Amino acid sequence: MTTTSIRQRIEDRLNLVEQMLISQQHLSDPAEVLDALATVSKFYSVLSEEQREFVQAARWAVEERKDWMTAPG
């Protein structure tokens, strides 16, 4: 698998998590959002600082059951 395809897979997964948060799915089905976050978190060492901050903010929103619009970042 090429670096480009790995990076694209990571971007696709981040986009999925973002859509889940925007639709507030983390409030109705937090387990599914945490599962999606887990598929990104395994690549944490290669994520950009911005992507890491997004993952941390997303996890915070799920754990604290916060509306995504009020989440940091």
SEGULO-893847 format. One record per residue (C-alpha): residue number from 1; residue in one letter; x, y, z. Coordinates in steps of 0.25 Angstrom, whole numbers. Example, Ala and Ser with C-alpha at 12.3 -4.5 7.8 and 13.67 -1.06 7.14 Angstrom:
// residues 2
@k = 1&r = a&u = 49&v = -18&w = 31
@k = 2&r = s&u = 55&v = -4&w = 29
END
This chain:
// residues 73
@k = 1&r = m&u = 0&v = 0&w = 0
@k = 2&r = t&u = 6&v = 14&w = -4
@k = 3&r = t&u = 7&v = 25&w = 6
@k = 4&r = t&u = -3&v = 33&w = -3
@k = 5&r = s&u = -13&v = 23&w = -1
@k = 6&r = i&u = -11&v = 22&w = 14
@k = 7&r = r&u = -12&v = 37&w = 15
@k = 8&r = q&u = -25&v = 36&w = 7
@k = 9&r = r&u = -31&v = 26&w = 16
@k = 10&r = i&u = -27&v = 34&w = 28
@k = 11&r = e&u = -34&v = 46&w = 22
@k = 12&r = d&u = -46&v = 38&w = 18
@k = 13&r = r&u = -48&v = 33&w = 32
@k = 14&r = l&u = -46&v = 47&w = 38
@k = 15&r = n&u = -56&v = 52&w = 29
@k = 16&r = l&u = -66&v = 41&w = 33
@k = 17&r = v&u = -64&v = 45&w = 48
@k = 18&r = e&u = -66&v = 59&w = 45
@k = 19&r = q&u = -79&v = 56&w = 38
@k = 20&r = m&u = -83&v = 48&w = 50
@k = 21&r = l&u = -80&v = 60&w = 59
@k = 22&r = i&u = -87&v = 70&w = 50
@k = 23&r = s&u = -100&v = 61&w = 50
@k = 24&r = q&u = -98&v = 60&w = 66
@k = 25&r = q&u = -98&v = 45&w = 64
@k = 26&r = h&u = -88&v = 45&w = 76
@k = 27&r = l&u = -100&v = 48&w = 85
@k = 28&r = s&u = -109&v = 38&w = 80
@k = 29&r = d&u = -99&v = 26&w = 77
@k = 30&r = p&u = -86&v = 30&w = 84
@k = 31&r = a&u = -80&v = 15&w = 83
@k = 32&r = e&u = -81&v = 16&w = 67
@k = 33&r = v&u = -74&v = 29&w = 67
@k = 34&r = l&u = -63&v = 24&w = 77
@k = 35&r = d&u = -61&v = 12&w = 68
@k = 36&r = a&u = -59&v = 21&w = 56
@k = 37&r = l&u = -49&v = 30&w = 64
@k = 38&r = a&u = -42&v = 17&w = 68
@k = 39&r = t&u = -39&v = 14&w = 53
@k = 40&r = v&u = -32&v = 28&w = 52
@k = 41&r = s&u = -25&v = 27&w = 65
@k = 42&r = k&u = -17&v = 15&w = 61
@k = 43&r = f&u = -10&v = 25&w = 51
@k = 44&r = y&u = -8&v = 35&w = 62
@k = 45&r = s&u = 8&v = 36&w = 60
@k = 46&r = v&u = 6&v = 40&w = 46
@k = 47&r = l&u = -5&v = 50&w = 48
@k = 48&r = s&u = -2&v = 65&w = 46
@k = 49&r = e&u = -4&v = 74&w = 58
@k = 50&r = e&u = -17&v = 79&w = 53
@k = 51&r = q&u = -22&v = 65&w = 51
@k = 52&r = r&u = -18&v = 61&w = 65
@k = 53&r = e&u = -25&v = 73&w = 71
@k = 54&r = f&u = -37&v = 69&w = 63
@k = 55&r = v&u = -37&v = 55&w = 69
@k = 56&r = q&u = -35&v = 60&w = 83
@k = 57&r = a&u = -46&v = 70&w = 82
@k = 58&r = a&u = -55&v = 59&w = 76
@k = 59&r = r&u = -52&v = 49&w = 87
@k = 60&r = w&u = -55&v = 61&w = 97
@k = 61&r = a&u = -69&v = 63&w = 90
@k = 62&r = v&u = -72&v = 49&w = 91
@k = 63&r = e&u = -68&v = 47&w = 105
@k = 64&r = e&u = -74&v = 59&w = 111
@k = 65&r = r&u = -87&v = 58&w = 102
@k = 66&r = k&u = -85&v = 72&w = 97
@k = 67&r = d&u = -92&v = 78&w = 84
@k = 68&r = w&u = -81&v = 78&w = 74
@k = 69&r = m&u = -83&v = 93&w = 71
@k = 70&r = t&u = -78&v = 96&w = 85
@k = 71&r = a&u = -66&v = 87&w = 85
@k = 72&r = p&u = -52&v = 93&w = 85
@k = 73&r = g&u = -45&v = 94&w = 71
END
